[in-house]
Amino acid sequence: MAKETADRTTIDLFDSEKRRGRPRSNPLSREQQLKINKRNQIQRDRANGLKRIELKVSQDLYDALNQQALASNISRSQLIEQLLQQQIDN
């Protein structure tokens, strides 16, 4: 019987490392948790009709975007989307 990494029910049957103290609250490793969370985030974004764009900017521009987003009480992503939309509309 092979060990299934996503199996949350019988994980203790295959656990070779026994530890003392409080048991882990999540049987998956942190790496696996991050992978699952990222996959779920991508699926939520797709369901909301969002597309991913990545770009690299200087530290100064990054800081300025963060400050303006904070002052506007919106996320940096929302600020960048607004700026791009304004540029396209003009």
matplotlib code that plots the C-alpha trace (Angstrom):
import matplotlib.pyplot as plt

x = [0.0, 1.5, 1.6, -0.6, 0.8, -2.7, -4.2, -5.3, -7.1, -4.5, -1.3, -0.4, -0.1, 2.8, 4.5, 8.0, 9.1, 7.5, 7.7, 6.9, 4.6, 1.6, 0.7, 0.9, -2.4, -2.0, -0.5, 0.9, 4.3, 4.6, 5.7, 2.6, 0.3, 1.8, 1.3, -2.3, -3.0, -1.5, -3.5, -6.7, -5.9, -5.3, -8.7, -10.5, -8.9, -9.9, -13.5, -13.5, -12.2, -8.8, -5.6, -2.1, 0.5, 4.0, 6.5, 9.7, 10.1, 12.7, 12.6, 11.7, 8.7, 7.7, 7.8, 5.9, 3.2, 2.9, 2.6, 0.0, -2.0, -1.9, -3.0, -5.8, -6.8, -6.6, -4.3, -1.2, -2.7, -5.9, -3.9, -1.9, -5.1, -6.6, -3.5, -3.4, -7.1, -6.7, -3.8, -5.9, -8.9, -6.9]
y = [0.0, 3.3, 6.4, 9.2, 12.6, 14.2, 11.6, 13.3, 10.4, 7.7, 9.8, 8.5, 4.9, 5.9, 8.4, 7.1, 10.1, 10.2, 13.4, 14.4, 17.2, 18.7, 17.2, 19.3, 21.0, 20.2, 16.8, 18.3, 19.8, 23.6, 23.2, 21.1, 23.6, 26.5, 24.6, 23.8, 27.4, 28.7, 26.4, 27.4, 31.1, 30.6, 28.8, 31.6, 34.2, 32.3, 32.0, 35.8, 36.3, 37.6, 37.1, 37.3, 39.8, 39.9, 42.8, 43.9, 47.5, 49.5, 49.7, 53.4, 52.7, 49.8, 52.0, 54.8, 52.4, 51.0, 54.5, 55.6, 52.4, 52.8, 56.4, 55.4, 52.5, 50.0, 47.2, 47.7, 45.4, 47.5, 50.7, 49.3, 48.1, 51.6, 53.3, 50.9, 51.4, 55.2, 55.0, 52.9, 55.1, 58.2]
z = [0.0, -1.1, 1.0, -0.4, 0.5, 0.5, 2.8, 6.0, 7.6, 8.0, 8.0, 11.5, 10.1, 7.9, 10.2, 10.8, 13.0, 16.4, 18.3, 21.9, 22.7, 21.1, 17.7, 14.6, 13.8, 10.1, 9.0, 5.7, 5.5, 5.2, 1.6, 0.8, 2.6, 0.6, -2.7, -1.9, -0.8, -4.0, -6.1, -4.3, -4.7, -8.5, -8.7, -6.9, -9.1, -12.2, -10.9, -10.4, -14.0, -12.9, -14.9, -13.5, -14.6, -13.2, -13.5, -11.9, -10.7, -8.8, -5.0, -5.2, -7.4, -5.2, -2.1, -3.8, -4.9, -1.3, 0.2, -2.3, -1.9, 1.9, 1.7, -0.6, 1.7, -1.1, -2.0, -4.2, -6.8, -6.9, -7.2, -10.1, -11.8, -11.4, -12.8, -15.8, -16.5, -16.4, -18.8, -21.2, -21.0, -21.8]

ax = plt.figure().add_subplot(projection="3d")
ax.plot(x, y, z, "-o")
ax.set_aspect("equal")
plt.show()
